[in-house]
């Protein structure tokens, strides 16, 4: 993206309806669930396969201007546990963001083990598949972890590939290259799932307020 000379002036007449301006991310909006996720993760004795239950909520946020840049997005929360355990297996929050002017899509990730990610890619509004990726050390789309994770379970690469099945279901495959201390090559950590919509999205706050005002 070419950065304009004027980096302060925001766009005029910003459309307030986030759902109508989410481009390829529109079909992610809502609440989703599945009992058939599969996680392949590293253990001392070798790879472990776990089946998991997932609930993901994606809520439209108000339009986000960065000076002349305009983003539309979804705030999400993913909660995962396993059939045999009540404790949380994985918890993740963040945003999916879309820049209509450039086709840029982004995913932010924060997990409560001390790691954050900003992943990016390109897509068009009608795409049935979207992907974003991040690499350790990249100052644009990168990965940042605690000293322990950097030493013991260093994440070198992250990617998620999403395939839409109409408007009410989508699948994903995540790939994370984990450099485990004392082991080579990096461990190919994978998660897969197919989610189905269990609740429709609600309007972003600004649109709701405008509707109340009549």
RALINUR-V777704 format. One record per helix or strand of 2 or more residues. SS is the DSSP state (alpha for helix, beta for strand). FROM is the first residue (numbers start at 1). LEN is the number of residues. Records with the same first field share a line. If there is no record, write none. Layout:
SS = FROM-LEN + FROM-LEN
This chain:
alpha = 19-3 + 23-6 + 147-6 + 205-9
beta = 30-14 + 46-15 + 64-3 + 69-13 + 90-10 + 104-8 + 115-8 + 129-7 + 143-3 + 153-12 + 169-12 + 187-13
